[in-house]
Amino acid sequence: MRDPYKITEPTCLSFSGGRTSAYMLWRVLQSNGGLPVDAVVCFANTGKEDEATLRFVRDCGANWNVPIVWVEYRADDPRFVVVNYATASRDGEPFEAAIRKRNYLPNPVTRFCTVELKIRTMHKYLRSLGWGEGDGWNQFVGIRADEQRRVAKIRARPSPETVKETMCIPLADDGVTVETIQAFWEAQPFGLELPTYKGRTLAGNCDLCFLKPAGQVLSLINQKPERATWWARMEALALALASKPSGARFRSDRASYAQMQQNAANQLDAIGYDIEEGIPCFCGD
């Protein structure tokens, strides 16, 4: 049986900053005796990741002696910048720059945040290395076997953004599940310092991402009301920028972030966890 983690051609490992993609990176290192010369590990920082996520990315690089390239979106050419743990944005600056560029907010239908801040930003970096001038490259993403809908979507369309890139899902090919990930991290001397709920890292990726269930967002705001400040400010900014009010909310089917921030203290902490499922996207866990 072919080792799904074995790299024999140019490959970019998309590291979301979560436990699953970190486990994928570890398996790649084990299968290849380290990081192959034609492989790159990329972490695309939106500026809205929890500080614990940034520490985790830094710690994975240090503990496993692997270079991780931190990239961020910029509105001006070359449309990306390479940063590090010390210089990474921490107040949503790349995300805000993309919103200002578009003059409206991303939403569940038009998720330009994922495309601009992560996918295309990594592509810009890879092309700066000369990738794509001839043959294409593989993009490893951390999607597990128990994420059936995401697996089916990628297998049906393995090159969603450019024919030069082929999406690969080695964890799914290997039958890895959330239980595998949990068992691995329980045995490690370091880890992601964010709590989980039924295998989900609630504050992972963008802290109050509009694709997360409403109950989860409310609970996160209830824990730290200041989390909602940036999101509420972006909705206010978009209202001032947008020609149509419909472009001034991350989601029109729930309360604004300012309203959720105001009302969070009155909400049940766990409401919505079991009755509403989040919308999956490229960001991963």
C-alpha positions in Angstrom: 0.0 0.0 0.0 1.3 3.4 -0.9 2.3 5.7 2.0 0.0 8.7 1.6 2.5 10.9 3.5 5.4 10.2 1.2 6.4 13.2 -0.8 8.1 12.7 -4.2 7.2 16.0 -6.0 6.7 19.7 -5.0 4.3 19.8 -2.1 2.9 22.5 0.1 1.6 21.5 3.5 -1.2 23.7 4.6 -0.9 24.2 8.3 -4.0 25.7 9.8 -2.5 26.0 13.3 -4.8 23.2 14.6 -4.1 19.8 16.1 -5.2 17.9 12.9 -3.0 19.7 10.4 -0.1 19.5 12.9 -0.6 15.8 13.2 -0.5 15.6 9.4 2.8 17.5 9.4 4.3 15.1 12.0 3.3 12.1 9.9 4.9 13.6 6.9 8.1 14.2 8.9 8.1 10.6 10.0 7.5 9.1 6.6 10.1 11.3 4.9 12.8 11.4 7.5 12.2 15.1 7.9 10.9 17.7 5.5 11.8 16.9 1.9 13.7 19.6 0.0 10.8 20.1 -2.4 8.2 20.6 0.4 7.1 23.8 2.1 5.0 24.1 5.2 2.7 27.2 5.1 0.7 28.9 7.9 -1.5 31.7 6.6 -2.3 34.0 9.5 -5.5 36.1 9.2 -4.8 38.1 12.4 -7.8 36.6 14.1 -6.3 33.4 15.4 -6.1 33.0 19.1 -2.7 33.7 20.7 -2.6 30.0 21.7 -2.7 29.0 18.0 0.3 31.2 17.2 2.2 29.7 20.1 1.3 26.2 18.9 2.6 26.9 15.3 5.8 28.3 16.8 6.2 25.3 19.1 5.6 22.7 16.4 8.4 24.3 14.4 10.7 24.4 17.3 10.0 20.9 18.8 10.1 19.1 15.4 12.9 21.2 14.0 10.9 22.0 10.9 10.7 25.4 9.1 7.2 26.8 8.9 6.6 29.8 6.7 4.2 32.3 8.1 2.4 34.3 5.4 -0.2 37.1 5.5 -2.4 38.7 3.0 -1.6 42.2 1.8 -3.9 44.3 -0.5 -0.9 45.6 -2.5 1.5 43.7 -4.7 3.0 41.1 -4.3 -0.2 40.5 -2.2 1.6 38.7 0.6 4.3 39.2 3.2 6.3 36.6 5.2 6.2 37.2 8.9 7.0 35.2 12.0 5.7 34.6 15.5 7.0 38.0 16.8 5.8 40.1 13.8 2.5 38.3 13.0 -0.7 40.3 13.0 -2.8 39.9 16.1 -5.8 42.3 15.5 -7.2 41.1 12.2 -5.1 43.5 10.1 -4.9 41.1 7.0 -8.6 40.3 7.3 -9.5 44.0 7.5 -7.4 44.8 4.5 -9.3 42.2 2.5 -12.6 43.6 3.6 -11.5 47.2 2.7 -10.3 45.9 -0.7 -13.7 44.3 -1.4 -15.9 46.9 0.3 -18.1 44.2 1.7 -18.0 41.4 4.2 -17.5 37.7 3.5 -20.5 35.5 4.2 -21.5 31.8 4.1 -22.1 32.0 0.3 -19.2 34.3 -0.6 -16.3 33.2 1.6 -13.7 35.3 0.1 -11.8 35.4 3.4 -10.7 31.8 3.0 -9.8 32.3 -0.7 -8.0 35.6 -0.2 -6.4 35.2 3.2 -5.3 31.6 2.9 -5.5 29.9 -0.5 -4.4 32.7 -2.7 -1.9 34.1 -0.2 -0.2 30.8 -0.1 -0.3 30.5 -3.9 1.3 34.0 -4.2 4.1 32.9 -1.9 4.6 29.6 -3.8 4.7 31.3 -7.1 7.3 33.7 -5.8 9.5 30.6 -5.3 8.9 29.7 -9.0 6.3 27.0 -8.4 3.8 26.6 -11.2 6.0 27.9 -13.9 6.3 24.3 -15.3 4.6 21.4 -13.6 2.2 22.0 -10.7 2.3 21.1 -7.1 0.4 19.1 -4.5 -1.3 20.8 -1.6 -1.6 18.6 1.5 -4.6 19.6 3.7 -5.5 18.2 7.1 -8.9 16.7 6.5 -9.7 13.5 8.4 -11.6 10.3 7.2 -14.5 11.1 9.5 -15.1 14.5 7.8 -17.0 12.8 4.9 -18.5 15.8 3.3 -15.2 17.7 3.1 -13.5 14.6 1.8 -16.1 14.1 -0.9 -15.9 17.7 -2.0 -12.2 17.7 -2.4 -12.2 14.3 -4.2 -14.8 15.6 -6.6 -12.8 18.8 -7.3 -9.1 18.4 -6.4 -8.0 21.6 -8.2 -10.6 24.3 -7.2 -8.5 27.4 -7.6 -5.8 26.5 -10.2 -5.0 23.5 -12.3 -1.4 23.9 -11.1 -2.4 22.7 -7.7 -3.8 19.3 -6.7 -5.4 19.0 -3.3 -4.3 15.9 -1.4 -5.9 14.5 1.8 -3.4 12.0 3.3 -5.2 11.8 6.7 -8.4 10.7 5.0 -6.6 8.3 2.8 -5.0 6.8 5.9 -8.3 6.5 7.8 -7.3 8.9 10.5 -10.2 10.1 12.7 -10.6 12.6 15.5 -9.9 9.8 18.1 -6.5 9.3 16.4 -5.7 12.9 16.7 -6.7 13.1 20.4 -4.7 10.0 21.3 -1.6 11.4 19.6 -1.7 14.8 21.4 -2.4 13.3 24.8 1.0 11.6 24.5 2.9 14.7 23.4 5.0 16.9 25.7 3.4 20.1 24.2 0.1 20.9 22.5 -2.5 23.5 21.5 -3.6 25.3 24.7 -7.3 25.6 23.6 -10.1 23.4 25.0 -12.0 21.0 22.9 -15.7 20.0 22.9 -16.5 16.6 21.4 -13.3 16.7 19.4 -13.8 20.3 18.2 -11.5 23.2 19.0 -14.1 25.8 19.6 -11.8 28.8 19.5 -9.6 27.4 16.7 -9.0 29.2 13.4 -10.5 32.6 13.3 -11.9 33.0 16.9 -15.5 34.0 16.1 -15.7 32.8 12.5 -19.2 33.3 11.0 -19.2 29.7 9.8 -19.2 28.5 13.4 -22.6 27.6 15.0 -24.3 30.5 16.7 -24.3 28.8 20.1 -20.6 28.3 19.9 -20.0 31.9 18.9 -22.2 33.1 21.8 -20.3 30.9 24.3 -16.9 32.2 23.1 -18.1 35.8 23.5 -19.5 34.9 26.9 -16.1 33.6 27.9 -14.2 36.7 26.6 -16.6 39.6 25.5 -13.6 41.4 23.9 -13.5 38.7 21.3 -16.5 40.3 19.6 -15.1 43.8 19.4 -13.2 43.4 16.1 -16.1 41.6 14.4 -18.6 44.2 15.5 -16.2 46.9 14.2 -15.9 45.2 10.9 -19.7 45.1 10.5 -19.8 48.8 11.3 -17.0 49.5 8.8 -18.8 47.5 6.1 -22.0 49.4 6.7 -20.1 52.6 6.0 -18.3 51.1 2.9 -21.1 49.0 1.3 -23.4 50.4 -1.3 -26.0 47.9 -0.2 -26.8 47.2 3.5 -26.9 43.4 2.6 -23.1 43.5 2.4 -22.7 44.9 5.9 -23.2 41.7 7.9 -21.2 38.5 8.1 -24.6 36.7 8.4 -28.1 38.0 7.9 -29.7 35.0 9.6 -28.4 35.8 13.1 -27.8 38.7 15.4 -25.0 41.2 14.6 -21.7 40.7 16.6 -22.5 43.9 18.5 -25.8 42.4 19.5 -24.3 39.1 20.5 -21.6 40.9 22.5 -24.3 42.8 24.3 -26.5 39.8 25.0 -23.9 37.0 25.5 -24.2 37.2 29.3 -27.8 36.1 29.1 -27.2 33.1 26.8 -26.8 29.4 27.9 -23.1 28.6 27.6 -23.5 25.4 25.5 -26.6 26.3 23.5 -26.4 25.2 19.9 -23.5 22.8 20.1 -25.6 19.8 19.3 -28.4 21.2 17.3 -26.4 23.3 14.8 -23.5 22.1 12.8 -20.8 24.5 11.6 -20.2 25.2 7.9 -16.9 23.5 6.9 -14.3 25.5 4.9 -10.7 25.2 3.8 -9.3 26.5 7.0 -9.3 23.1 8.7 -8.6 22.3 12.3 
